[in-house]
């Protein structure tokens, strides 16, 4: 006795239904993500601004001091030349030719 093995028949209709279902799930994901971004766009923009400001100003330590506060030094004593430093040479006159 020989036993016949039957191949499962896959119709075009079943393939089309599977592809349509996958497409519908993908479209629902895209619409859902777009809706989430549209509803929360202000919070997303504020979050990105805060991250950018932290990246730019994060290396300053305590942040930017307020104007007129005591955290900024008055004058620039660290740029004053030391007392034992030689004087700078004088600029030449007359196109650098001796007179």
Beta strands, then each sheet from edge to edge (+ up, - down):
end
